[in-house]
Amino acid sequence: MEDKTLDLRGLKCPLPVLKTRKALSKLVSGDQLIVLTTDPMSTLDLPHMCNEDGHTVLSSNTSSNGTSFLIRKG
């Protein structure tokens, strides 16, 4: 299993989803990806993309610095 971090802070929709999808495509099933975003729409868009693509959002945490997602590739 491999854990990677993808820092997408400062990017606006649709780039966080597109770059997350691309990063996940390079991982193997079961790998985990930490995604950092500041785009408020990512709280809706990333879970939706994961649901559509068969990945699992294990956790999401929002703070004053943005939102972090822990995603397991399906």
C-alpha positions as CSV (number, residue, x, y, z in Angstrom):
1,M,0.0,0.0,0.0
2,E,1.2,3.5,-0.9
3,D,0.2,6.8,0.6
4,K,0.7,10.0,-1.4
5,T,-0.2,13.6,-0.9
6,L,-1.6,15.9,-3.6
7,D,-1.5,19.6,-2.8
8,L,-4.1,21.3,-4.8
9,R,-4.5,24.4,-2.7
10,G,-5.2,27.5,-4.7
11,L,-6.7,25.7,-7.7
12,K,-10.4,26.3,-8.7
13,C,-13.0,24.0,-10.0
14,P,-12.7,21.8,-12.0
15,L,-8.9,21.4,-11.6
16,P,-9.0,19.7,-8.1
17,V,-11.3,16.9,-9.5
18,L,-9.3,16.5,-12.7
19,K,-5.9,16.4,-11.0
20,T,-7.2,14.0,-8.3
21,R,-8.6,11.7,-10.9
22,K,-5.3,11.7,-12.8
23,A,-3.3,11.0,-9.6
24,L,-5.6,8.1,-8.6
25,S,-5.3,6.6,-12.1
26,K,-1.6,6.1,-11.4
27,L,-2.1,4.2,-8.1
28,V,-3.1,0.6,-7.5
29,S,-6.3,-0.5,-5.8
30,G,-6.0,0.0,-2.0
31,D,-3.5,2.8,-2.2
32,Q,-4.5,6.0,-0.3
33,L,-4.2,9.6,-1.5
34,I,-4.3,12.6,0.7
35,V,-5.7,15.6,-1.2
36,L,-5.4,19.2,0.1
37,T,-7.7,21.8,-1.4
38,T,-8.9,25.4,-0.8
39,D,-11.8,25.4,-3.4
40,P,-15.1,25.3,-1.4
41,M,-16.7,23.3,-4.2
42,S,-14.3,20.4,-3.6
43,T,-16.3,19.4,-0.6
44,L,-19.0,18.4,-3.0
45,D,-17.1,17.6,-6.1
46,L,-14.4,15.2,-4.8
47,P,-16.8,12.9,-2.9
48,H,-19.1,12.8,-6.0
49,M,-16.2,11.9,-8.3
50,C,-15.0,9.2,-5.9
51,N,-18.5,7.8,-5.7
52,E,-18.8,7.8,-9.6
53,D,-15.3,6.2,-10.0
54,G,-15.5,3.6,-7.3
55,H,-13.1,5.2,-4.8
56,T,-13.8,5.7,-1.1
57,V,-13.4,9.0,0.9
58,L,-12.2,7.7,4.2
59,S,-12.2,11.1,5.9
60,S,-12.4,14.8,5.1
61,N,-11.5,17.6,7.4
62,T,-12.1,21.3,6.9
63,S,-10.1,24.0,8.6
64,S,-9.2,27.7,8.0
65,N,-6.4,26.4,5.7
66,G,-8.9,24.5,3.4
67,T,-10.0,20.9,3.3
68,S,-8.0,17.6,3.4
69,F,-9.4,14.4,2.0
70,L,-8.1,10.9,2.6
71,I,-9.2,8.8,-0.4
72,R,-8.7,5.0,-0.9
73,K,-8.5,3.9,-4.6
74,G,-11.1,1.4,-5.5
